[in-house]
Amino acid sequence: MNIRHLKYEEIDKFKWDKCINLSFNGLVYAYSWYLDIVSSQWEALVLEDYQAVMPITSKKTLSFYTIQQPQYANQLGIFTSKFLNSQMVDEFLSVINDKFNRVELCLNSFNKTNHSKYKIKKEITYQLDLISPYKALYLNFDDEIKKKVKYYKVNMVQVMKHVNLKDFLLLKKNTSSEPITFENLNILRRIIPFAVSHNIGEMIGAYNNKNELISASFFIKSHQKSINLLSANSEEGHALSADVAILDFYIKENADQNLTLNFGESTINHFQTFAKGFGAIPVSYLCVKKKRWFNFSILKLKVF
C-alpha cells in the first residue's frame, strides 16, 4: 500500500477536495479550506493518487512532533470513496506511529481499528435523521422536550435566521462555561462567514419579547449532514427554553429531507439527555492515543 506523507506545500488541494467530496464518509472538517483555518500548515497522508487521504494536524514542540485534534474539528481520520476496512486504517496509523512522537487523534465513525500501538477510546455523538416529515419527528420527541416546545411558544420566543456574527460571538463569550481564547474566536470569525457565504452554513438565533438575543446556534452542512458546530445560551435563554426553540425550528425547516442532524460534541450528561430528547441516536467514533510517545533513547545519562 503506497501511502505518501506530504508536507503542506506538496498537497494538491484540488485532488484533495475532490477525494473528500466523493468520500462516502466525508465531513466538512476534512476540506482543505476548513483545515487551513483550524490547523495552519497541516500535512497529509495520501494513498496512491488521492484514492484515500488522512489530514495530519501536527505541530512541533521542542524536539517532539505531535498530532493533536484541532478545535472545531472533532472527527478526522481516513476519508475515501473506496472500500475502507480496519486493515487500511491500521496502515495509515502505522505510518503516523513511525513518523510522529506523540499522537492524540479522533477518527471518524467509519474508521475501525484495534492497532496494538495505540490506546483506543470510544466517544459518542448524537444524530437525528430528518428524512421523515416534521409531525413524525415531533412524535419522537420525549415528554420533556414537548413540554419545552409549548413553553417557548407561550413565552413568545421568536426564532430567526441571519444572526449578526458579532452578537453571536459576544453571547458565546459571555455565556460559555470555559473561557474562549482569542485564537478560537479568530477561527470562528473565519469559519462562519466562509460557510455562510458559500451557502453551507446558517446562524439561527432566538430572541425574547424585547428583541434581545438569548440563544444562538451555527449549523454547517456537507455530505447530507448538518453539524451544530457552535451554540450559545444565556440564563434567560435556558429559562425560556430558547435552545429548544432553535432546534425545533431547524428540525421543522429541514424535515422531509435527506439530511442527518449532528447535535455536536459534548460529554456533559445534560447534553446527552437533551439530544436524546429530540429522538437523536448515539453514534460512536474512536479516538486513538499513542501508547509510548517518549523516546527514552534521547536521554543519555552519565553515571559517576
N, C-alpha and C positions, 0 to 999 in steps of 0.2 A: 504494500500500500504506500504510494508515493505522497507523503504529506510534507509540504514545504512550510518553513517558518519564514514569514515575510515581515520586514520592518514596515513602518507606516508608509514611507515614501515608495515602497515597492508594490503596494496594494493597488490593483486595478479596480477602482471603485465602481466602474460601470459593470464589470463582470461580477463584482461582489454583490451589488444591489440586485442584479438580475438573479443571482443564486438565492438571495433572501426572498425576493418577490415570488419565485417559483417554489420555494420550500413548502412542503406540506405542514411543517411545524414553525413557520416563520413568525417572528414577533417584531413589533416596531422597534424594540430596543436594539435590534441587530442591524438596522440600516446604517450605512456609513455616516449620514448626516447626524443621526442620533448619537452614535459613538463618538463622533468628533466633538460633540458638546459635553458628554458625560465623562469622557476619558481621552483627552488630547494625546496625540501620538500613540494611539493604540496600535497593537500589532495583530498578526493573524496567522492561523494555521489553515492551509488550503490544500485540499485533496485534488490531485491531478489539475485539470483546467477549471477550477472553481466548481467541481461537482459537489463538494461539501466544504463548509467553512466553519471556523471557530474563532470568534474575536478574542484577543488576548489583551485584557485591560491591566497592564503592568506598570510598575514604577520601580525605580532603583532607590533603595535606602541604604546608605553606607555602601557596603560591598554586596548587598543582597538584592536579587531581583525577585520582586513579589507580584503575584497575580491576586488582585482583590476585586470584589464585586463593587462596581461603581454605584453611586447614588442614582436613584430613579431608573434603575435597570435591574430588576430583581431576578430575572431569569435570562441566562445567556446559553453557552454550550455550543453544541454542534447543530448546524442547520443544513438541510439538504432536501432535494426532491427525489432522491434515490432511496433505495431500501436502507433503512437505518436499524441496526441491531446493536447489542451490547458489545460485540467484538469491535465494531467501528468506533464506538465511544471509547473503549479501552485503548485503542490505537492512538487516538488523539490525546487521551490523558497520559499515556506513556511518554509522548513527545514533550508535553509540558513538564512532566515529572523530571525528565532528563535535563531540561533547559532552565528551569526556574527553581530558586532556592525555597520559596515559600508559595503555597497555593491555597487560597480560600475562595471558592467559586461555587455559585449556584447554577446548575444546568437547567435546561427547560424540561417540561413534563414528559417529553418523548425520549429523553436521554436516560437509558438504564445502564447501570454498571455495578460491579462488585469488585472493582480494581483493588488489588491487595496493597497497593502503595498509599491508599487514601482512607481516611476515616470518612464514613458516609452517613449523612443525617437527612432524614426525610422532613420536608417542610410542606405546609398545606396552604393553598389559596382556595378561594370560593368563586364559583362560576354559575351563571344563570343563562340558560338557553332561551333566547327571546323569539323563537320561531312561532310560538303559539300566539293567538290573539290576547289582548290585554285582559279580557274577562277571565280567560282560563288561567293566566299568570296570577291574577289577583286572588283567585280561589286558593292558590298555593301559598299565599302569604299566611303567616301564623296569626293568631288572635291578637297578639301584642302589636304587631305591625299594622293590622287592620284598624285597631283602636287609634293608633297614632296618625294614620291616614285621615280618619274622621276628625281627629283633634286639630291637625294643622289647618284643615279646611274651615273649621269653626272659628279658629283664631285668625282667619284671613291672611295666612301666609301666602304671599304671591311668589311664584317661580318664573324666572325669566332667563332667556339666553343672553349672550354677549355681555358678560360681566366685564367691568373695567379691570384690566390686569393689575394696576397699582392697588386698587381697592381689595382685590382678591389676595394679593401677596401680603398686604398690610393686615388683613384679617387673619391670614395664616400665621404671620409672625406674632400677632398679639394673642393668639389662642392656642398655639402649639404647646404641648407638654414638655417638649425639648427645644432648646434654642436653635433657630435656623441660622446657619453660618452665612456669611457674605458670599462665599463661594457657591453654596447651594442656591441662594437667591439668584445669583447670576446665571446658573444653569437653567433655572425655571424661566428666567426672563428671555432665554434663547429658545428653549423647547416650545413653550406655549405659543408665542407669536408665529413661529415657523409652522407648527401644526395647524393653527387656526387659519393661517393664510393659504395653506395647501388643502384645506377642507378635510383634514383628518383629525382635527381637534376641536373641542367645544367646551366653553366655560358656561356653567349654569349656576345662577345664584338664587337664593331665597331671601325675601325682604319682609320686614314686619309692616304693620299698618302705618308706620311713619316713613316708609320707604327707605329704611336703613338695612344695609346688607348684614344678615345674621348667619348665613351659611353659604358655602360655595363649593363646587366640585369641578375638576377638569377631567374630561374624558378624551382618550386618544385611540384612534381606530387603525387597524390593519389586519389583513388575513381573516376577515369576518369575526374579528374580536374587538371589543371595546374595553379598555382598561381605565378604571377610575384611578388615575395616577396620583391625584392630589385632592385633598378635601380639607376644609376649614369649617369649624362650627363654634360659634360663640356660646356663652352660657345661656343667653336668651334663645339662641337657635336650638340648643339642646332642649330647653324647657318647652319650646313650641313645636318640637319635632320637625324642625326645618330640614334636617338632614334626610329624614324620611320623605319629606315633600319633594326634594330634589330627585331622589332615586325613583320615587313613584312617577314623577313627571318624565324622567328619562326612559323608564320601562314602558310607559304608555306611548311615548313618542316613537319608540323603536320596536314595539311589539309587532308580531307577524312578519318578522324579517329574519333572514339567515345571518343572525348575529348572536354572539355569545358575550355577555357582560361579565367582566372580571372585576370583582369588588376591591382589588388591590391587595396589599400585603400587610398583615399585622398579626402578632402573636397574642394580642390582648383578647381575653375571653369575651369582653363586651363586643368587640368587632366580629368575632366568630358567631356569636349569638345573633348579632344584627344581620349579618349576611344570610345566615340560615333562615332568619325570619322572613326573608323575601323568597324563600324556596331555593336558594343557591345551594349547590352541592360541593363537597370538598374535592379538590384535585391535588394530587401530590406531585412534588418535584424533589430532586436530590441536590444537596449541597455537599461538595467534596472538600476535604482539607488534607493536605499532605501530612503523612504520619511523622516523618522525620525531615525537618526542614533545615536544621542547623548542621553544618558540616564541621565536625569536630577536628578534622584534619588541618583546618586553617589555624588551629591553636598549637603553637609549638612551645611546650613547657620545658623549661630547663631546670633540672634537679641539681641542687648543690650538695 
